[in-house]
Amino acid sequence: MSDPAFIATIISSIVTLIGTFGGILTASKLSNYRIEQLEKKVDKHNNLIEKTYGLEKDQNETRKDLDNLSSDHEKLKTQVHDIDTRVILLEKGRS
């Protein structure tokens, strides 16, 4: 049992186990850090996507409002033209 080669083997095995577990812990911490950084990037990306959808919705509503205003403008132009025509006819009738 007290053979120097046996003791060296035991010590070598213990040091190897300590080194292996130390490497595993270090790699695990590094992986967790990288995952956290990626999650932050994904959150920023998702936030940007949500904002983009909101802007697209606002843009569509604005286009609808603009179309309605354009239609109202055309109706008013027609009404003004009709009123101008009536005024001209009334002025001619008074002369």
C-alpha angles and dihedrals in degrees: 000000000000094000109139092226091055091049091047089050092051092047091046091050092049092049090047091051092048091049093047094050090045090053092047092051092048092048090047092052091048092049091049091050092050091048090052090051091050091049089054090051091048091050090052090048093049090049090052091050091051091050090049092053089049091051092048090051091049090048092052091049090049091051090051090049090049091050090051091049091048091051091047089048092054091049091050091049089054092048092048090049090051091049091048089051091050092048091051091049091048092049090050090049091054093052 
